[in-house]
Amino acid sequence: MTKRELEVTDPAKILEILDKSKVTHIGLVDDGMPYIVPMNYGYIMEDGRLTLILHCAVKGYKLEVIAKNPVCCFEMECDVVPFEGRVPCQYGTAYSSLMGRGTIEIVEDVQEKIRLMTIFMKTQCGKDFEFNEKLVSIVTMMKVNVDEYTAKERPLPAVLRADYKE
């Protein structure tokens, strides 16, 4: 990260970014060609270790790419607010973001798929749902075992914060 003054290290703020963002962009590589796909996600944060939870259909291009190369990167953002300035170089966007790298693991165990789908739905809509073997048999559940991540927050410029809250 170039601008260290924008780095977020507070665990509570990192969880806030994970809770507010609802889509992550997963970057994969297929035989040397980049492939990025937006996906809904869930997450587990235990002892500072982040695991993203993804789900998709039981077949498709994304799964073919992951089977060949499970290494990925990801990015998500929230609180996106464009702002203007007096001159073009003062225009910009306020936001919070989280990005990182890891390895995608396809989950086969039915009980683990049920557990992960429950966490996924809690992240996405804040509700507890019950799943059974039949429900999770029609989806692929994946875990992104995150090796590294950084979070960032670019606030609105101070002169605009009062105007924005009105």
C-alpha positions in Angstrom: 0.0 0.0 0.0 1.5 3.3 -1.1 -0.6 5.7 1.1 -0.1 4.2 4.6 -2.1 7.0 6.1 -5.2 5.5 4.5 -4.5 2.0 5.9 -7.1 0.5 8.2 -5.7 -1.7 11.0 -8.5 -1.5 13.5 -10.2 -4.9 13.7 -13.6 -3.4 14.3 -13.3 -1.2 11.2 -12.2 -4.2 9.1 -15.2 -6.2 10.3 -17.4 -3.1 9.4 -16.0 -3.2 5.8 -16.6 -6.9 5.6 -20.2 -6.5 6.8 -21.1 -3.5 4.6 -19.6 -4.7 1.4 -21.8 -7.3 -0.2 -19.9 -8.1 -3.4 -16.3 -9.2 -3.8 -14.4 -9.3 -7.1 -12.5 -12.5 -7.4 -9.4 -12.4 -9.6 -8.3 -15.7 -11.2 -5.8 -16.6 -13.9 -6.7 -19.0 -16.8 -3.7 -20.1 -18.7 -2.1 -16.7 -18.3 -5.2 -14.6 -19.0 -6.9 -12.7 -16.1 -10.5 -13.4 -15.3 -12.4 -11.4 -12.7 -15.9 -12.3 -11.4 -18.1 -10.4 -9.0 -19.5 -12.7 -6.3 -21.5 -12.4 -3.1 -19.6 -13.7 -0.1 -19.7 -14.7 3.6 -16.7 -14.6 5.9 -15.2 -16.0 9.0 -12.7 -14.0 11.0 -11.0 -16.0 13.7 -7.9 -14.8 15.6 -7.3 -12.2 12.8 -7.4 -15.0 10.2 -9.8 -14.2 7.4 -11.7 -16.8 5.3 -14.1 -15.8 2.6 -17.0 -18.1 1.7 -18.3 -18.2 -1.8 -20.9 -20.2 -3.6 -21.9 -20.8 -7.2 -23.5 -23.4 -9.5 -22.1 -26.9 -9.6 -20.4 -26.4 -13.0 -19.2 -23.6 -15.2 -16.1 -21.7 -16.4 -15.2 -20.3 -13.0 -14.9 -23.8 -11.5 -12.9 -24.9 -14.5 -10.4 -22.1 -13.9 -10.2 -22.8 -10.2 -9.6 -26.5 -10.8 -6.5 -25.6 -12.9 -5.3 -22.8 -10.6 -6.9 -22.2 -7.2 -4.8 -19.1 -6.4 -6.8 -15.9 -6.4 -7.0 -12.3 -5.4 -10.0 -10.4 -4.2 -11.3 -6.8 -3.7 -14.4 -5.3 -2.1 -15.6 -1.8 -1.3 -18.3 0.1 0.5 -19.3 3.6 1.4 -18.5 4.9 -2.1 -19.2 8.6 -2.4 -17.9 10.6 -5.4 -17.0 14.2 -4.6 -16.2 17.4 -6.6 -13.5 20.0 -6.1 -12.9 23.5 -7.3 -10.4 22.2 -9.9 -10.3 18.8 -11.7 -7.5 17.4 -9.5 -9.6 17.8 -6.4 -12.4 15.5 -7.7 -12.3 12.0 -6.2 -14.2 9.3 -4.4 -14.4 8.5 -0.7 -14.6 4.8 0.1 -13.5 1.9 2.3 -12.0 -1.2 0.8 -10.4 -4.5 1.5 -8.2 -6.6 -0.8 -6.0 -9.6 -0.5 -4.8 -12.9 -1.9 -5.4 -16.5 -1.1 -6.2 -20.0 -2.4 -9.7 -21.3 -3.2 -10.7 -24.6 -1.7 -13.8 -26.5 -3.0 -15.7 -27.9 -0.1 -17.1 -31.4 -0.5 -18.2 -32.4 3.0 -22.0 -32.0 3.3 -22.0 -30.8 6.9 -19.3 -28.2 6.2 -21.3 -27.0 3.2 -24.3 -26.6 5.4 -22.2 -24.7 8.0 -20.7 -22.4 5.3 -24.0 -21.7 3.6 -25.5 -20.6 7.0 -22.5 -18.2 7.5 -22.8 -17.0 3.9 -26.5 -16.1 4.3 -25.9 -14.4 7.7 -23.3 -12.2 6.1 -25.5 -11.3 3.1 -28.8 -10.6 4.8 -28.3 -10.8 8.6 -30.7 -13.7 9.1 -30.2 -17.2 10.3 -31.4 -19.9 7.9 -31.4 -23.7 8.1 -30.0 -25.8 5.3 -30.2 -29.5 4.6 -28.2 -31.9 2.4 -30.7 -31.4 -0.5 -30.4 -27.6 -0.5 -26.6 -27.6 -0.5 -26.4 -30.4 -3.1 -27.3 -27.9 -5.8 -24.5 -25.5 -5.1 -20.7 -25.5 -4.9 -19.4 -24.1 -1.7 -15.8 -22.6 -1.7 -13.5 -21.2 0.9 -10.9 -18.6 0.1 -8.1 -19.3 2.6 -6.7 -15.8 2.8 -2.9 -15.5 3.0 -2.8 -11.7 3.2 -5.1 -8.7 3.1 -5.1 -5.0 3.6 -7.9 -2.5 4.3 -8.1 1.1 3.3 -10.3 4.1 4.0 -10.4 7.3 2.0 -12.7 9.7 3.8 -14.4 12.7 2.3 -12.2 15.8 2.4 -12.9 17.7 5.7 -14.4 20.6 3.8 -17.1 18.4 2.3 -18.0 16.3 5.3 -20.4 18.9 6.7 -22.1 19.4 3.3 -22.5 15.7 2.8 -24.3 15.1 6.1 -27.0 17.7 5.4 
